[in-house]
Amino acid sequence: MTSLFPSPGADSDPANMLLLAAKADPAFGDELRNILRLPGIQRRAMINSALEAMRIQRADPLLVQAVALLAHDAGVVKMRELLRT
């Protein structure tokens, strides 16, 4: 999953990182749209589990920040607007 994301210098805005990754890989874009459609409590639980696993694996902090955006309603609204879901 990390390889989908642009290099840190390209654009460090978490929403833009997710958008670029979704455009680069249609399967990831579909998965992202499915996550955005989940009810808030289910989405937050899924994202929090993913974040914990990412932290344990010492994932790139920018990647962690981008995924963390999906745990918050405001981040979901922003991503839905960007992806037009």
N, C-alpha and C positions, 0 to 999 in steps of 0.2 A: 504494500500500500504506500509506503514511503516514496517509492520511485515515481508515483503519479504526481507528486507535488513539485512545483518549480523550486529552483534553488532559492535560498533565503534572500538573496539580493534582488531576485526578480520582482517579488511583491510580497511583503510580509504581513499584509492585511489578512486575517484568518478567513474572512468571507470570500475574498478574492482567490485565496489559495484553494478553497473548496470548489469554487466556481470553475477555475482553470482545470482542476483535476477532473471534475465532472464532464467538462467539455472534451478533455483529452481521452477519457475512457468512458464510453457509453454505459458499460456495465456498472462502473462506480457511480455514474450519474443516476442510474436507475435505483441503485441501493440507497443513495443519498435521498432521493425523492421518497422512497418507501419509509425511511427513517423520519422524514419530515411529516409524513402522514400519520404517524403513530400518535395515540393519545399521550398527553404530556407526561403522565406518571410512568408509562411504559418506555417512552423515549428517554426520559431522564435516567431510569434504571439501566437501560442498555448502554447509554453513553457513559454513565459513571463506572460501569463495569469495564468498558473499553478503556477509559482513562486510567483506571487503576492498573490494568494490564500493561498499558503503554508506559506508565511510570516505572513499573517493575522492570520492564525491558529497556528502560532508559531511552525511549523514543525521542526523536528530535523535538525540542521544546516548541518550535513553531507548529509542528504537526499536532502536538498535544493541545496547543492553544486553539488551533483550527477546529479540532474535534470537540473541544470544550464549548465552543460557541453553540453547538447543537443541544447542549443541556439547558439552555436558557430560552425562554419564550421569545425574547427580543431577537436573539440570534436566529431562531427558527423563522420568524417573520421576515427578517432580512434575507435569509437564504431562499425562502419561498418567492420573494419578490425577484431576486436575482435569477432564479431558475424558472420563474413563471409557472409554478405548480399550483 
